């Protein structure tokens, strides 16, 4: 120990050091000292400088620097410091040892490539987080593009690493990739198709996270919870998950309900079947009774005036006791007018979208009267609630018009 202490106080870095008959070359001592200095600088940067940067990022108004800190961009960048210190001192220490210099230089090059790839990955993650904060992120997703850039960055890093180890230009290896293209496409067909499809989905804005999509081919019907480079994950309404290859969404058809969600209205399109035998003209007593319905009174008054004018001109000399002569109000037509008025007055219906009640082609089950409108709340539960309330009322009020809702008699 005394002998080692004496060497520490009197050794020259120009000469080798001997400790207990073990010869330690001077350049190794210099490299060790350089490595210690590099570690100290790195530790000081991580323990002193980095906290200051992160604290400053939290105080600024912009979220960009804070996101960069959260994604550890600065921390990963500081890992370049020790390699930079060693690279700066290496030519002086190993001026006469070209083999060791070349070996350590290659190791440093690999380290630089690895750290650069880590920084690039962190920057892409930060860019994705920053983009997600913007309103436009709801319209155009960039997850697929971000993952594609990560794959490209990894490929570039691998080529650079091989180039550094072989001591040849990266162009040499890039030019040689053409010979393996066919093999790569055969082996990595699905990832390549997924990569292209992922970029298309993002660029063409076909699918976003949160979209409700329906893909009968894959029994998928639910909300998109994740869009990766090769896979789109759908959480179905029964709370199961379906993973669908991204290229399937490009190659085949699917239904995206985003337009409905953004339109501010969700469609009601359902018929009520009425017995044909219950359809008839309204008698005077029926008309007077139905005039008592507030929302129906304007229609009846207008129709009666129109019918009276028409009949006085076209059927002035006809026997009006015969129902065929002249125009008359029918219970089904009046009920249809009531349905329209009721829908227009309903608070749950979007008044800015189509409201229509129409007759469909009669069938053996009766005459279908279809209700066509849009609820103002597009949420599934709220929509179904409004729809059910409307049909509850219409089914209950139909007998007031003398109409009989069709129901199959299972006894026959």
WODAUR-V948429 format. One record per pair of residues at least 12 apart in sequence whose C-alpha atoms are under 7 Angstrom apart, sorted by sequence separation. I is the first residue (numbers start at 0). J is the second residue. If there is no record, write none. Layout:
BEGIN
I/J  I/J
END
This chain:
BEGIN
13/25  210/222  211/223  221/233  222/234  230/242  231/243  356/368  357/369  12/25  209/222  210/223  221/234  222/235  230/243  231/244  356/369  357/370  158/172  209/223  219/233  221/235  230/244  231/245  356/370  3/18  53/68  208/223  209/224  220/235  221/236  229/244  230/245  310/325  355/370  356/371  208/224  219/235  220/236  229/245  310/326  339/355  355/371  208/225  339/356  354/371  355/372  208/226  338/356  354/372  353/372  306/326  306/327  335/356  352/373  123/145  219/241  349/373  49/74  82/107  348/373  349/374  348/374  349/375  347/374  348/375  347/375  120/149  197/228  79/111  197/229  44/77  194/228  193/228  194/229  41/77  116/152  193/229  41/78  347/385  41/80  75/114  190/229  214/253  41/81  116/156  213/253  214/254  365/405  213/254  364/405  75/117  76/118  212/254  213/255  295/337  38/81  75/118  212/255  37/81  112/156  211/255  212/256  210/255  211/256  295/340  72/118  210/256  211/257  294/340  37/84  147/194  210/257  280/327  281/328  37/85  112/160  197/245  280/328  281/329  72/121  196/245  280/329  281/330  71/121  72/122  196/246  279/329  280/330  34/85  70/121  109/160  193/244  279/330  33/85  193/245  278/330  193/246  196/249  278/331  70/124  143/197  144/198  192/246  70/125  108/163  143/198  144/201  67/125  105/163  143/201  66/125  105/164  141/201  140/201  139/201  29/92  140/204  139/204  26/92  63/129  138/204  334/400  26/93  140/207  330/400  330/401  147/228  146/228  143/226  142/226  143/227  142/227  143/228  264/349  275/365  274/365  275/366  272/364  273/365  274/366  272/365  273/366  272/366  273/367  272/367  271/367  272/368  270/367  271/368  270/368  271/369  270/369  269/369  270/370  268/369  269/370  268/370  269/371  267/370  268/371  267/371  268/372  267/372  266/372  267/373  266/373  265/373  266/374  264/373  265/374  264/374  265/375  264/375  265/376  263/375  264/376  265/377  263/376  264/377  263/377  260/377  267/386  277/401  278/402  277/402  277/403  273/402  274/403  273/403  274/404  273/404  274/405  272/404  273/405  272/405
END
